[in-house]
């Protein structure tokens, strides 16, 4: 988390974040649980920081090791494959990125990823 967020997040805090939104108790966040985390909260200021950290963590899973702080079609494909998604081609991943690529550079920045996750 430190490499992704730029700050050290204590393991207890990360576990608490996960437990708070893990409705089915499997220790993982499915898409619905992740979306709920990204769009709801009871303590607005604290939740905004938690949401941002969780989004930054998720973003870090998809970033390219060769192009720091961006999600490329190849890095998206690699991560989706590791997560057990059916095999997607680079062109399909490029099309997925294109929809939210606001500056037209062919990759997603953190701000573009945040917009995508809030859509």
Steps between C-alpha positions, in 0.01 A plus 500: 500500500788736571628476142151551362369767737820679581433439869510208738155366584500285812388142444225542760357799309508312170329201664236729652430659162457159340284364784273805488396439140548123463129412519542128422796457737726328247794734565483644147314791343275414209394773257185589698689527830775707340245732338320541833830595661569752226157666512367488857607590850382620837790720607542712191847642562650174634326295233634724225855417610419130533335495157797678343745256659295201386473639148875565498561141613272362228662729243841366603388146417445599138792733434776414259842430644661673203279811497461613860165620624300411189287208392593387151307252284769239567499554878119487506506173305766351728312588819160385374655169397659458844163575662345214304314703242452332165781563258474848348712623213703819519260665253203426728691649793591802287127551429420476872763763580396726211158560655653675803825628348418870535832633371524255209844362587389135478539427871319581824638733764379474859250785445358328191480171694315680782248640252452152353442343842245767594306457173 
